Amino acid sequence: MAISKKSTYKIVLLTGICIGIIGVLLLFLLNLTLIINALRNVEGLYQVTLIILIRIVILSITTFYLLKKWFKQEAQYLSDIPFLLSLFFLILTFGKAIDLFWDMTFNVFNEDIVLLLLKIRFITIVLEVAPLIYLGLEILFFRLEDRFQKLKNKTFVDKLRFRIILLIVLIELIVIIVIPEYSLLGTLLPVIVIPSLLGIVYIFFLAYRLNRLTVVKPKILTIGFFLYLISNILRPVIQNILGENATYISIAELIDIFVFLVIFLGLYKKTSG
């Protein structure tokens, strides 16, 4: 008996999630002694751990909600809005787990290990924003349809979107992999995150103005992702003021918890009319 496309998607997603969970658990278990020592000796680390775990739970619930919404549809397509947004939240969930590990083992590893951890985190950041950029290209091409008739061909547009996002991701991944120092890698983060979030804010604003993406609330998502952009800009400012400590991390994560509750509202609340 042939496996349905929906079942195939469920198997692939479940397998990927299980592999990710096992990888994260191994990362923590293999360094359990270091983590226990940090929890005993680093002031405020319990507080940081609790706040990040709360954020991971919120992100996990959002991911589950979007995937459930996607699988309830009559047909599932990889270009569907719930699926693309669920990928963003799913990858971000694993990214926050890596952030938690980083916070628990700060200043423990040598420069080579630190560089490797940062590269892994930056790779997750690139993969996080890719589904949102892919979604954004649909809105952008929709607005350009009248100027370029070929953009009315869905098959052509889907292939073009895939090629563009693949090119962007490959370029960013190559840059991340070849950078030899973590100090240089740190300067790359604003270059990746800020333009991507600016584009995402603009895209959701366009969707609101053009009355697109009606399965979500683009106006609230515009506000939510704008706040997320601001929080990413404020992070280094807060860090410079407070230093790299538990207070800085707690404040930054609490701000992001509020931001993602706003984003979840935009995903959950249906448009009227």
N, C-alpha and C positions, 0 to 999 in steps of 0.2 A: 504494500500500500504506500502510495506516494505521500511524502510529508508536505503539508500545505506551506505556503509562503509565510503565513502568520506564525506557524509552529517553528519554521526555520529561523525567523527573526528572534523568537523567544529563546531558542536554544543558543543562538550566537550571542545574544545579549547576556543571558544567564552565565554562559561559559566565560565571557569577557569579564563580567562582574566578579565571578568566583576567582578567576586568576588574579584580578586586581586586589581582592580582599586577602588572598593567600600571600601575595607579594608584600602587601603592607604589614600583615601580621608577622611575616618572617623578618621584615626590617626591624620591627619593634622587639621581637623575641630574641633575635641574635644580638641585640644591644640592650637587653633587659637590665643587666647590672649597671650600665651607665645611666639608664633612665631612672632606676631606683635611687641611685646616689644623687642624681640631680633633684629628684622630688624631695629628698631628705634635706639637701643643702642649699638649694636655690630658693630664695625668698619669693613668694608669689607664684611659683610654678604650678601649684595645685589650682589656683584661681585661673591661670591661663589655660590649663588643661581643660577645666570645666567649661570655660567659655567657648573654646574651639570645638569641644565635643558637642555642645549645644548647636553650634553653627553646622557641624557635620550632620547632626540629626535633621535640622531644618532643610539642608540641601538634599539629604536622602529622601525625605518626605516629598519634596518638590519633584525630584526625579521620578519617584514611584507614581506620583499623581499624573505627571505628563505621559509616562509610558502607559499607564492604565487608560488614559484618555485616547492615546494613539491606538492601542489594541482594541478599543471599543468601536473604532471606525469600521465601516463595512470593508474597506480595503486599506492596506498599509503601503505607503510609499516613503522612500528614504528622504524625499524632499518635503515631507509634511512638516508643518510648523511644530506640533507637539514633539515629534521625534527629534528635530534639530535642537529645540530648546532643552529637551531631556538630555541630549548628549553634552550640552554645555554644563548643565548642573551635575551630571554624573562625573565628568572629568574633573570639575571643580571640587567635588566631594573628595576624590582621591588626592587632589592637589592640597586640600586643607589637611588631610592626614599626613602628607609629607611635611607641611608647615609645622604641624604638631611635633613630629619627630625632630625637625630642625630646632624648634624651641627647646626641646628636652635635652638636646645634645650640643647646644651652642658652645663654641670654644673648646670642644673636646677633641675633634678630629684634626688631622693635619691638613695642609692646604690642598693636597690632591683629592682627598675625600670630600672636603668642603666644595671644591670645584665640581666634582661629580654630582653631589647632591643638588647644587644650584642648577646644573645643566638639566638634571631630571625634572626639577620644578619648572624651569623655563620651558622645557618641552611640553609639559602639561598645560602651561599657560597658552602656548601657541595652539595646541589642540583644543583648548577651551573655547577660544574666540572663533576658531574656524567655522563651526556650525552657524554662528550668528552672522558672520560675514557672508557665508553662503546664502543664508536667508535674506540678508540685506541686498544681495545682488538681484534677487527676484524683484524687489520693489524698485530698485534702480532701473533695471531693464524695462519694467512696466512703464515707467515714466518716459523712457526713450523710445517706446514703440512707434510713436507717430513720426519720429525722425528717421528711424531705421526699421524698415518693414520686415527685415529678416528676424527681428526680435519677437515677432508675433508667432514664429515657429517654435513651439514648445520643445521639440526634440533638439533643435539647434541651441536654444537658450540653456537647456539643462546641461548639454555637453560643454558649452562655453563657460557656464558657472563652475562646473567641475574642474575644467582646465585652469581657470583663473585661481580658484582656491587652492588647487594642488600646487601651482607655481608659487603662490604666496607662502604656503606652508613649507615647501621644500627649501626656498631661499632662507626663511627664518631658521629652520632646523639646521641647515648647513652652517649658517653664521654662528649659531649656538654651539655646535659641535666643535668648530675649529678655533673658537676663542680660547687663548691659552691661559688667561688669568681671571680669577673670580672678580677682581676689581673692575676689569673691563666688562665682564658679564653684567655687573650691577648697573652700569650705564646703559645697557641695552634694554632693560625692563621698560622704562618710559617710552622708548621708541616703539616697542611692540604693543604695550597696553593702551597708552593714551590715544594714539591715532585710531586703533581698533574700536575703543569705546566711543570716541567721537563719532566714528562712522555708524556705530550701532545706534547711538542716540538719534542721529540724523535720520536713519532708516526707519526707526519706530515713529518718529515725528512725521515722516513722509507717509507712513502707513496710516497714521491717524488722519492726516489731511486728505489722503486719497481714499479713505474708508476701506483699506485693505487689512488683511490679517484679522478677520472678524471673529475668529475662534478665541482670540485673546483681547485684551484691552490695551491697544497701542498707546493711548494717552498716559495711562498709569505706568506702562513699561518705559515710556520716554522719560518720565520723572524718575523712575527707579534706576534706570541705567545712567541717567545724568548724575544722580546722587552717588552711584557706584564710581563714576568717573571722578567726582569731587573727592570721594574717600581715598581713591588711589593717589590723587595729587596731594592730599593732606597727610598721608602716611609718612613720607620723608620729613615733612615739616614737624609733625608730632614727635618723630624719632629724634630730630635735631634738638628739640626743646627738652624732651624727657630723657633721651638716651635709649640705648638698646636694653630695655629692662621689662619686667613684668607689667608695670603700669602702662607703658607705651603699647605693648602688645594687647593688653586687656581693653584699653580704650579703642584702639584700631579695630579689634574684632567685634566689640559691642556696637560700634558704628555700622559695621558691615552686616551684623545681625539685623539691625533696624532696616538697612537698605534692602536686604533680601526679603524681608517680610513685606515691604512695599512692592517688590518685584513679584512675589508670590501672589499678592492681591491682584496684580495686573494679569497674571496667568489664570487665576481662579474665577475672577469676576467676568461674566459674559457681557458682551456689548448689548445695548438696548436697540431695538428696532431692527 
